[in-house]
Amino acid sequence: MTIAEDRVQDTPVTALEPATAATPAGPNRRRWERPALLALLVATGVLYIWGLGKSGWANAYYSAAAQAGSQSWKAMFFGSFDSSNFITVDKTPASLWAMSLSARIFGVNSWSILVPQALEGVAAVGLLYAAVRRWFGPAAGLLAGGVMALTPVAVLMFRFNNPDALLVLLLVAGAYAVTRAVEQGKTKWLLLAGGLVGFAYLAKMLQALLVVPAFGLVYLIAAPVGFWKRIWQLLAALGAMIAGAGWWIAIVSLWPASSRPYIGGSQSNSILELTLGYNGFGRLTGDEVGSVGGGGGGNGGMWGSTGLTRLFDGEIGGQVAWLLPAALIFLVGGLALSARAARTSRMRAGLILWGGWLLVTAGTFSFMAGIFHAYYTVALAPAIGALIGIGAVSLWQHRAHIVARSILAVALAITAVWSSVLLGRSADFVPWLRTSVVVVGVLAAAALLALPWLRWRRVATVVAVASIATGLAGPAAYALDTAATAHTGSIPTAGPSVQGSGFGGGRMGGGGQRGGFGNGGMQAPPNMGTQNGATQPGNGQNGFPGTGTRSDGGGRMGGGGGAGGLLSASTPNSDLVKLLRTDADQYAWAGAAVGSQNAAGYQLGSGEPVMSLGGFNGSDPSISLADFQQLVEQKKVHYFLGSSGFGGMSNGGSNSAQQIASWVAENFTAQTVGGTTVYDLIR
């Protein structure tokens, strides 16, 4: 059996109505389309924005950089951590630009920093709807957008301030542009797609390029123009992609290093090294110089097991994999059923576009041996949503055929069982739902197979609704739980705590805030800090998260005051804030601290620039001891805050920050202010 290409291309149908003609846009839209789209976008906005302020600074590392950008245009352009432009964050800065502008307009607060990501999420859902709708109809678009909006990790990331939100928005926009380009072979749309991917590089560097194989392949195969024209158009799009990222790279590379901030995350003050090393091939091989340790390699390690099952394991499965099996089934089934279609088949083109995105990105995440966190998988949400929308609606359109019904039934039954497995990993979380999805899903799958023999007129509608409810019940429950919970720190996770999750899969101590080290993940070494020159245990107060445990199986991230750590920000009290603000206008930096999360809390609390020695991991050679001593002599740094040892754990990075900490402890008098050790560097 082959799916009838003319019906898929020219007369897309809804899942709940008879087939009728429709155009991609314009006055021939069905009456319910606009209200349904509006409802989807409003519901998504409420889910992503309601109660957003409870997460506070969320990832204080990026919040501090947004604060710096709101105070200094130079800091905003470079993505500096502090407004005095000592060091940048360890990513390209595009995601910070929206936050910095918002903070400049509305003031530096939780809402001004987090709302831009929520709006980016709503825009991404709308663009995904538009892209899928053009070829497969409004029902497919709505289903695709709904699946993406309810993916737990998407709810997490669009309520957070990591770069992933802008990355996903730009990549979905790029996919929409590719869709338009394939329709008529228009160069302008292909150039736009290339430019958007290039700009996405400025959000999260090489991860943006994972969609390029799918974008290029679908145009090469399906565009309705000659072969050689397709080739030069793709080359032009490549040029647009390079230009989209290269303008900023060129400026930073050519700018004199003496008058710009140090490139955080690099060992040679180079944006190209950061791109290709720590944030590039090092993520694949695990050889990330300056990181907090070696990569996972093989089937285990600091960043979890690698392999085909990684995306289904305890840490990641509940984040994104609820409908992943069904998406893969629809991809394989759809490609098989459209195998004999014309070269320009939109059915096949859509499957190549979104299926290629899914396979390349999922494969990379599954086997990368370097730093990997569960929230990266938000990049899979648009592709999974699109494949579900395309596959479910297209196969439903052909439900009179046993093959189409069988594929739908198998996908539904597997989804129901898999949802039950995922829900079972959090046994105390809505336990009744685990049984319900299996019962409803299996009954709906059986009814799908028996549709021709069921003569009740409305049975098809009931089966369709039951099928959608089965597929979305689990992720929706996780999504609501995610939206109802505050998330802070560097490694947030979506949904309830899961016993046995790996690095990053637990809850933070205090208030149910989630993030940090999960049960069964890496724990802090027994001695990871210095205090007045003496080695101290890692307790959450001296630079590395504590190793306490919670009864819910999550790792605890340390206490509620004083110095922060590698993953959790410092929390200065009013006395320390007052101290930092004292005569702050006379100094370039009110203070200095080892590690960006230590510095972030002090900077956000005081509103004054704080020097982050060694960057995020405390292992960047951002300043030598001699140069720091010169700054102290010039009275440009007022206080040294706390002391931290986690930089010494780095994978081949610099220990200059540790040398500075030791020199300060040996030569200046310590005092304790608000639970934090403080050294006054002004004699």
C-alpha positions in Angstrom: 0.0 0.0 0.0 1.2 3.5 -0.8 -0.2 6.7 0.8 -1.9 8.7 -1.9 0.4 11.6 -2.4 -2.2 13.9 -4.0 -4.5 13.7 -1.0 -1.6 14.3 1.5 -0.2 17.2 -0.6 -3.3 19.0 -1.8 -6.1 17.9 0.4 -4.9 17.5 4.0 -7.5 16.2 6.4 -8.2 16.6 10.1 -8.2 13.7 12.5 -11.8 14.3 13.5 -13.5 15.4 10.3 -14.1 14.1 6.8 -11.6 15.1 4.1 -12.1 18.6 2.6 -9.9 20.8 0.5 -7.7 23.3 2.2 -5.0 25.8 1.3 -1.9 26.5 3.4 -3.1 29.9 4.4 -5.6 32.6 3.7 -9.4 32.9 3.6 -10.1 29.2 3.1 -9.1 28.3 6.6 -11.6 26.3 8.4 -13.6 28.2 11.0 -12.2 26.3 13.9 -8.5 26.8 12.9 -7.8 30.2 14.3 -9.7 29.7 17.6 -7.9 26.3 18.0 -4.5 27.9 17.3 -5.2 30.7 19.6 -6.2 28.3 22.4 -3.0 26.3 21.9 -0.8 29.4 22.1 -2.7 30.9 25.1 -2.5 27.6 26.9 1.2 27.3 26.2 1.8 30.8 27.4 0.0 30.2 30.7 1.9 26.9 31.2 5.2 28.6 30.5 4.6 31.9 32.4 2.3 31.2 35.3 4.2 31.4 38.6 7.5 31.9 36.8 8.9 34.1 39.5 9.2 31.3 42.0 12.4 30.1 40.3 14.2 33.2 41.4 17.4 33.7 39.4 17.0 30.2 37.9 20.5 29.7 36.5 22.3 32.5 38.3 25.2 32.2 36.0 23.3 33.5 33.0 21.2 35.8 35.2 24.4 37.5 36.4 25.5 37.9 32.7 22.1 39.4 31.8 22.5 41.8 34.7 25.9 42.8 33.4 24.5 43.3 29.9 21.7 45.5 31.3 24.4 47.8 32.7 27.0 47.7 29.9 26.4 47.5 26.1 29.9 46.1 25.7 29.2 43.4 28.3 25.9 42.6 26.4 27.7 42.3 23.0 30.4 40.0 24.2 28.3 38.1 26.7 30.4 39.2 29.7 29.7 37.7 33.1 30.3 41.1 34.7 29.8 44.7 33.7 33.5 45.4 34.1 34.1 42.9 31.3 36.6 40.5 33.0 35.4 37.3 31.4 32.5 36.0 29.2 30.2 33.1 29.9 31.3 29.9 28.2 28.8 30.2 25.4 28.1 32.6 22.5 25.9 35.4 23.8 22.7 35.5 21.6 20.5 34.1 24.3 21.7 36.8 26.7 20.8 39.6 24.4 17.0 39.2 24.9 17.4 38.8 28.6 19.8 41.8 28.9 17.4 44.1 26.9 14.5 43.0 29.0 16.4 43.6 32.2 17.5 47.0 30.9 13.8 47.9 30.2 12.0 46.3 33.1 14.8 46.2 35.7 16.9 43.2 36.9 14.5 40.7 38.4 13.3 37.1 38.0 10.5 38.0 35.6 12.4 40.2 33.3 15.1 37.5 32.9 12.8 34.5 32.6 9.8 35.8 30.5 11.9 36.1 27.3 12.4 32.3 27.3 8.7 31.7 27.9 7.8 33.9 24.9 10.4 32.1 22.8 8.7 28.9 23.7 5.3 30.1 22.7 6.7 31.4 19.4 8.4 28.0 18.7 5.1 26.2 19.2 3.4 28.6 16.8 6.1 28.2 14.2 6.0 24.4 14.5 2.3 24.5 14.0 2.7 26.7 10.9 5.5 24.4 9.4 3.5 21.2 9.8 0.2 22.7 8.8 1.4 23.8 5.4 1.7 20.3 4.1 -0.4 18.2 6.5 -3.2 20.3 7.6 -4.3 22.2 10.8 -5.0 19.0 12.8 -1.5 17.8 12.3 -0.1 21.2 13.1 -2.1 21.5 16.3 -1.1 18.0 17.4 2.6 18.7 16.6 2.4 22.0 18.6 0.6 20.4 21.5 3.1 17.5 21.8 6.0 20.0 21.8 4.3 22.3 24.3 3.7 19.5 26.8 7.0 17.8 26.5 8.3 18.0 30.1 11.8 19.2 29.2 10.3 21.9 26.9 8.3 23.2 29.9 11.4 23.2 31.9 13.6 25.0 29.4 11.1 27.6 28.4 10.6 28.5 32.0 14.4 28.7 32.6 17.2 30.9 31.3 19.6 28.5 29.6 20.5 29.1 26.0 18.4 26.2 24.8 15.2 28.2 24.5 16.5 30.5 21.9 18.3 27.6 20.1 15.0 25.7 19.7 13.1 28.7 18.5 15.7 29.5 15.8 15.9 25.9 14.6 12.1 25.6 14.3 12.1 28.9 12.4 14.8 27.4 10.2 12.7 24.3 9.6 9.7 26.5 8.6 11.9 28.4 6.1 13.1 25.0 4.6 9.5 24.0 4.3 8.7 27.1 2.3 11.9 26.7 0.2 11.0 23.1 -0.7 7.5 24.1 -1.9 8.7 26.1 -4.9 12.4 25.9 -4.9 12.8 29.5 -3.7 16.3 30.6 -2.9 15.3 33.4 -0.5 13.7 30.9 1.9 16.7 28.7 1.8 19.0 31.6 2.5 16.8 32.5 5.4 17.0 29.0 6.8 20.8 29.2 6.5 20.9 32.5 8.3 18.7 31.3 11.1 20.9 28.2 11.7 23.9 30.5 11.7 22.3 32.8 14.3 21.3 29.7 16.3 25.1 29.0 16.5 25.3 32.2 18.5 22.9 30.8 21.0 24.5 27.4 21.6 27.4 27.0 19.2 27.9 23.7 17.3 24.7 22.0 18.6 22.8 24.2 16.1 24.5 22.3 13.3 22.9 19.0 14.1 19.8 19.9 12.0 21.9 20.8 8.9 22.1 17.3 7.4 18.3 17.0 7.5 17.8 20.5 6.1 20.2 20.0 3.3 19.0 16.4 2.4 15.3 17.3 2.2 16.0 20.2 -0.2 18.4 18.1 -2.3 15.8 15.4 -2.6 12.5 17.1 -2.8 12.9 20.7 -4.1 11.0 21.1 -7.5 14.0 22.5 -9.4 16.9 21.1 -11.4 19.7 19.2 -9.7 22.5 21.7 -10.3 20.3 24.6 -9.2 19.6 22.7 -6.0 23.4 22.3 -5.5 24.2 26.0 -5.9 21.2 27.0 -3.8 22.5 24.8 -1.0 25.9 26.3 -1.3 24.4 29.7 -1.0 22.5 28.7 2.1 25.8 27.4 3.5 27.3 30.9 2.9 24.3 32.4 4.7 24.8 30.1 7.6 28.4 31.1 7.9 27.5 34.8 7.7 24.8 34.4 10.3 27.4 33.3 12.8 30.6 34.5 11.3 30.0 38.3 11.7 30.2 38.0 15.5 33.0 35.4 15.5 35.0 37.7 13.2 34.5 40.8 15.4 35.5 38.9 18.6 38.5 37.3 16.9 39.8 40.6 15.5 39.1 42.7 18.6 42.3 43.3 20.6 42.3 40.8 23.4 43.5 43.5 25.8 40.3 45.5 25.4 37.7 42.8 25.5 36.8 40.2 28.2 38.5 36.8 28.4 36.6 34.1 26.5 35.3 32.0 29.2 35.6 28.2 28.8 38.7 28.4 26.6 42.3 27.8 27.7 43.8 30.3 25.2 41.3 33.2 25.2 40.0 32.1 21.8 36.4 31.8 20.6 37.5 29.3 18.0 39.0 27.1 20.6 35.8 27.3 22.7 33.8 26.4 19.6 35.9 23.4 18.5 37.2 22.3 21.9 35.3 22.6 25.2 31.9 23.2 23.5 32.7 21.3 20.3 34.4 18.0 19.6 35.3 17.7 23.3 31.6 17.1 23.9 31.7 14.1 21.6 35.0 12.6 22.7 35.0 13.6 26.4 38.3 15.3 26.0 37.2 18.7 27.4 40.2 20.6 28.7 39.2 22.6 31.7 36.0 20.7 32.5 35.3 19.3 35.9 36.5 15.8 34.8 36.8 13.4 32.0 33.9 12.3 29.9 31.7 9.3 30.1 33.4 7.2 27.5 32.1 3.7 26.8 29.2 2.7 29.0 29.7 4.8 32.1 31.3 7.7 33.7 30.6 11.1 35.0 28.0 12.0 32.4 26.1 8.7 32.4 26.0 5.7 30.2 26.2 6.1 26.4 24.5 4.0 23.9 21.1 3.5 22.1 19.2 3.3 25.4 20.5 6.5 26.9 17.4 8.5 26.0 15.2 6.0 27.6 17.0 5.6 30.9 16.0 6.8 34.4 17.4 10.3 34.1 16.2 11.2 30.6 13.2 9.0 29.7 10.7 11.1 31.6 12.1 14.3 30.2 11.5 13.7 26.5 10.9 10.1 25.5 7.2 9.6 26.1 6.3 9.7 22.4 9.7 8.9 21.0 8.9 5.2 20.2 5.7 6.3 18.4 7.6 9.0 16.5 10.1 6.4 15.3 7.3 4.0 14.3 5.6 6.8 12.3 8.9 7.7 10.7 9.7 4.2 9.5 6.1 3.4 8.5 5.6 6.7 6.7 8.8 6.3 4.7 7.9 2.7 3.7 4.4 3.7 2.6 5.7 6.6 0.6 8.6 4.7 -1.0 7.1 4.8 -4.5 5.9 8.4 -4.4 7.3 11.1 -6.6 10.7 12.7 -5.8 8.9 15.9 -4.7 6.6 14.0 -2.4 5.7 16.2 0.6 4.9 13.2 2.7 8.4 11.9 2.3 9.9 15.4 2.4 8.3 16.1 5.8 9.5 12.8 7.2 13.0 13.4 6.0 13.1 16.9 7.4 11.8 16.1 10.9 13.0 12.5 11.0 16.5 13.6 10.0 16.5 16.2 12.7 15.4 13.6 15.3 17.8 10.8 14.2 21.0 13.0 14.0 20.3 14.9 17.2 19.2 11.8 19.2 22.2 9.8 17.9 24.6 12.5 19.0 23.1 12.8 22.4 23.1 9.0 22.8 26.8 8.5 22.1 28.5 11.8 23.1 31.0 11.0 25.8 31.6 14.5 27.1 29.5 16.8 29.2 25.8 15.9 28.7 22.7 16.9 30.7 19.2 15.8 30.4 17.8 19.2 29.5 19.8 19.2 26.2 17.0 16.9 24.9 14.7 19.8 24.5 16.1 20.0 21.0 14.3 16.8 20.2 10.8 18.1 21.2 10.0 19.9 17.9 11.0 16.8 15.8 9.0 14.4 18.0 6.0 16.7 17.9 6.2 17.1 14.1 6.5 13.3 13.5 3.6 12.6 15.8 1.4 15.2 14.1 2.3 14.1 10.6 2.2 10.3 11.2 -1.0 10.3 13.3 -3.1 12.5 11.0 -1.8 11.0 7.7 -2.4 7.4 8.8 -5.8 8.3 10.3 -6.7 9.8 6.9 -6.1 6.3 5.5 -7.6 4.3 8.4 -9.8 2.3 6.0 -6.6 0.4 5.1 -5.5 -2.3 7.5 -1.8 -1.3 7.2 -2.5 2.3 8.3 -4.8 1.1 11.2 -2.2 -1.4 12.3 0.6 1.1 12.4 -1.6 3.5 14.5 -2.6 0.6 16.8 0.9 -0.6 17.4 2.2 2.9 18.1 -0.6 3.6 20.5 -0.2 0.3 22.4 3.5 0.8 22.7 3.0 4.4 23.9 0.5 3.3 26.5 2.9 0.6 27.9 5.9 2.9 27.8 4.0 5.7 29.5 3.2 3.2 32.3 6.8 2.3 32.6 7.9 5.9 32.9 5.2 6.8 35.4 6.2 3.7 37.4 9.7 5.2 37.9 8.0 7.8 40.2 5.8 5.4 42.1 4.2 8.0 44.3 3.4 10.4 41.5 -0.3 10.1 40.5 -0.2 6.3 40.8 -3.7 5.9 39.3 -2.5 7.3 36.0 -0.1 4.5 35.4 -3.0 1.9 35.1 -5.3 4.2 33.3 -3.1 4.9 30.4 -2.5 1.2 29.8 -6.2 0.3 30.0 -7.4 3.2 27.8 -4.5 2.8 25.4 -4.9 -0.9 24.8 -8.7 -0.6 24.4 -8.2 2.3 22.0 -5.7 0.3 20.0 -8.0 -2.7 19.8 -10.9 -0.3 18.6 -8.6 1.1 16.0 -8.1 -2.3 14.5 -11.8 -3.0 14.6 -13.0 0.3 13.2 -14.5 -1.1 10.0 -16.7 -3.5 12.0 -17.8 -1.0 14.7 -21.0 0.6 13.3 -21.5 3.2 16.0 -21.4 6.5 14.1 -19.3 8.4 16.6 -16.9 5.6 17.5 -14.1 7.0 15.3 -14.3 10.3 17.3 -14.1 8.5 20.6 -11.2 6.4 19.5 -9.3 9.4 18.3 -9.9 11.3 21.5 -8.9 8.3 23.6 -5.7 7.9 21.5 -4.7 11.5 21.9 -5.4 11.4 25.7 -3.4 8.2 26.1 -0.4 9.7 24.4 -0.5 13.1 26.2 -1.6 12.1 29.7 1.9 11.1 31.0 3.9 14.1 29.5 1.0 16.5 30.5 1.2 15.3 34.2 5.0 15.7 34.2 4.6 19.1 32.5 2.2 20.4 35.1 4.5 19.1 37.9 7.4 20.9 36.2 5.6 24.2 35.9 4.5 24.0 39.6 8.0 23.5 40.9 10.8 26.0 41.3 14.0 25.2 39.4 17.4 26.7 40.2 21.0 25.8 39.6 23.0 24.7 36.6 21.4 21.2 36.0 17.6 21.4 36.3 15.4 18.4 35.5 11.7 18.2 34.6 9.0 16.2 36.4 9.0 14.4 39.8 12.1 12.9 41.3 13.0 9.5 39.8 14.8 6.9 41.8 18.0 5.8 40.3 18.4 8.8 38.0 22.0 9.8 37.1 24.0 13.0 37.2 21.6 15.9 37.3 18.6 13.9 38.0 17.8 14.8 41.6 16.2 17.5 43.6 18.0 20.4 45.2 17.8 20.7 49.0 15.4 23.3 50.2 11.9 24.0 49.0 11.7 21.2 46.5 13.8 23.0 44.0 15.2 20.7 41.5 18.6 20.2 40.0 22.1 19.1 40.9 23.3 15.7 41.6 20.8 12.9 41.4 20.7 9.7 43.3 23.3 7.4 41.8 25.1 10.2 40.1 28.5 11.7 40.8 29.0 12.9 44.3 31.5 15.5 45.5 34.9 14.3 46.4 35.6 14.1 50.1 38.0 17.0 50.1 37.2 19.8 47.7 37.9 23.2 49.1 40.2 25.4 51.0 39.5 27.7 53.9 42.3 29.9 55.1 44.7 27.7 53.2 43.5 24.5 54.8 41.7 21.7 53.0 38.1 21.4 54.0 35.4 18.8 53.2 33.0 19.5 50.4 29.9 20.7 52.2 28.2 23.1 49.8 29.9 26.1 51.4 33.4 25.9 50.0 33.0 25.7 46.3 31.6 22.3 45.7 28.0 21.1 46.3 27.4 19.1 49.4 26.8 15.4 49.4 23.8 15.1 51.6 20.9 13.0 50.5 17.1 13.4 50.7 14.5 10.8 51.4 13.1 11.3 47.9 16.3 9.9 46.4 17.6 13.2 45.1 21.0 14.7 45.9 21.2 17.8 48.1 23.1 20.8 46.8 24.3 22.5 50.0 23.2 25.0 52.5 21.2 28.1 52.3 23.8 30.8 52.8 27.4 31.8 52.2 29.5 30.6 49.3 28.0 28.7 46.4 29.6 26.0 44.4 30.2 24.6 41.0 26.5 24.3 40.3 24.7 26.4 42.9 25.0 30.2 43.4 26.1 31.9 46.5 23.4 33.5 48.7 24.8 36.6 50.4 22.9 38.0 53.3 22.2 41.7 53.9 25.4 42.3 55.8 27.5 41.0 53.0 25.5 42.9 50.4 26.0 46.1 52.3 29.7 45.4 52.5 30.0 44.8 48.8 28.2 48.0 48.0 30.4 50.1 50.2 32.3 52.5 48.0 31.7 50.1 45.1 31.9 53.0 42.6 35.6 53.4 43.4 36.5 49.9 42.2 36.3 48.1 38.9 35.1 45.0 40.9 33.4 45.0 44.2 34.8 41.5 44.8 36.4 38.5 43.3 35.5 34.8 43.8 36.7 31.5 42.4 34.1 30.1 40.0 31.2 31.8 38.3 28.4 30.4 40.5 30.2 31.7 43.6 30.5 35.1 41.9 27.0 35.1 40.5 25.1 35.3 43.8 27.3 38.0 45.1 26.9 40.0 41.9 23.2 39.6 41.7 22.7 40.3 45.4 24.8 43.5 45.4 24.2 44.7 41.9 27.9 45.3 41.6 30.5 43.6 39.3 32.2 40.6 40.9 35.3 39.0 39.2 34.8 35.3 38.4 38.2 33.9 38.7 38.7 30.8 36.5 35.3 31.1 34.9 32.5 28.6 35.4 34.7 25.6 36.4 37.4 27.7 38.1 39.9 26.3 35.7 40.2 29.0 32.9 43.6 30.8 32.8 41.7 34.1 32.7 44.2 35.9 34.9 47.6 35.0 36.3 48.6 35.5 39.9 50.9 38.3 38.9 48.2 40.2 37.0 45.8 39.8 39.9 48.4 41.1 42.3 48.8 44.1 40.0 45.0 44.8 40.0 45.1 44.6 43.8 48.0 47.1 43.8 46.0 49.4 41.6 43.1 49.1 44.0 40.7 47.8 41.3 39.4 44.8 43.4 37.9 45.5 46.8 37.2 42.1 48.4 38.1 38.5 47.9 35.1 36.3 48.7 35.4 32.8 50.2 37.7 30.2 48.8 37.1 27.3 46.5 38.9 24.1 45.5 36.8 22.7 42.6 39.1 24.2 40.0 41.7 21.7 41.0 39.5 18.9 39.8 39.5 20.1 36.2 40.5 18.0 33.2 43.9 19.6 32.4 42.8 23.2 33.1 44.6 26.0 34.8 45.1 26.3 38.5 45.8 30.0 38.5 42.5 30.7 40.4 43.7 28.4 43.1 47.0 30.1 43.3 45.3 33.4 43.7 43.1 32.0 46.5 46.1 30.7 48.3 48.0 34.0 47.9 45.1 35.9 49.3 44.7 33.6 52.3 48.4 33.9 53.1 48.6 37.6 52.8 45.3 39.1 53.9 43.3 38.9 57.1 40.1 36.9 56.9 36.8 38.0 58.4 33.4 36.3 58.4 30.4 38.2 57.1 27.1 36.5 56.7 28.7 33.1 56.8 31.2 33.9 54.1 34.9 34.3 54.5 35.9 37.8 53.2 39.3 39.3 52.7 39.6 43.1 52.3 42.3 43.6 49.6 42.6 47.3 50.2 45.3 47.9 52.8 
